[in-house]
């Protein structure tokens, strides 16, 4: 990827942030003959899908990223940049009882939990546990779940809640399930089949050679300036382009005038090991409250399958710790409670009045996005922008 020194010149678009939203927008605009300058305050492009090579293994530096979609246009688009492999996400959970369970909740999980072998047996067990939860609420004079715990118990029952949901969720949010709103778990997928594929989407995989190849393909022919802080020299950057595509924090863009939005963040503890196969799976969740991390990622399993895992005698793992976000940390997950949503709506009202700024991505829109919806969003925005010219 060519990276030229920034010169004082006019661009059609200044794109703040080289993550998937910014890189995709730059790619599409460049194909239409527009001149784009992408800047990023980090020393690498790619945002949170950036990979760092360690011992020949692509390490997902900012957490596991698994591309999945049922949108054929999006799938064809990314595969037109770099071919994707056949990786299928089949996580495993180590529970407080010490056992391993398959995720998502399916017949394998129910067999491991209760010894049931048929869908009818599993359904009967689930119905019994759900009924107990509803009756307990009625005894307390409650008709609707008041918190996440009651919501989960009515959806899946006590056994799975206590072994696979409670500890993990409390670590993820840093709050007791009884203090979390019920809407966080509106539904829990239950499959009465022996299917460990976590996603229901038609297409799923990882770019062959890692996500850096996808970003490099998207930014081919685009001017990119790294270690470039938009807010450190805002007037100069804004004066270089007709329009700005902003993918950073929307509250920071407006000088925090309505207050700061809150996030959860993740700390990664990455370790290279002298063994070819540490846990036999890319993703293992740890649902016990006594284990401080939420999951362990073994990165080589995203791109290496079967006996090929043993061709490299080394492996790399990352333990993930969920924590409260503070200034200076990477913001990961928006805290979409009533207070934060009200603050965001004030910023969005300002953004909606902008004529020369396009806001996009999880930080600018204060919402969690998977990768495929980000690309679909860019395609829609790009079409709207260029259909008005």
Secondary structure, DSSP 8 states (H G I E B T S, - for coil): -------S--EEEEEE--SHHHHHHHHHHHHTT--EEEE-SSSSSSGGG-EEEETTEEEETTS---EEES-HHHHHHHHHHS-B-------EEE-TTS-EEESSBSHHHHHHHH---SHHHHHHHHHHHHHHHHHHHHHTT-SS--SHHHHHHHHH-HHHIIIIIHHHHHHHHTS-GGGS-GGGGS---B-SSS---S---SEEE-BTT-HHHHHHHHTTT-EEE-S--GGGGHHHHHTTEEEEEE-S-HHHHTTTTT----EEEEEEEEEEESSS-SSSSSEEEE--TTSSSSEEEEGGGGT--GGGGGGSS-EEEEEEEEEE--TTS---EE--SHHHHHHHHHHHHHHTT-SSEEE-STTTTTS---HHHHHHHHHHHHHHHHHT-
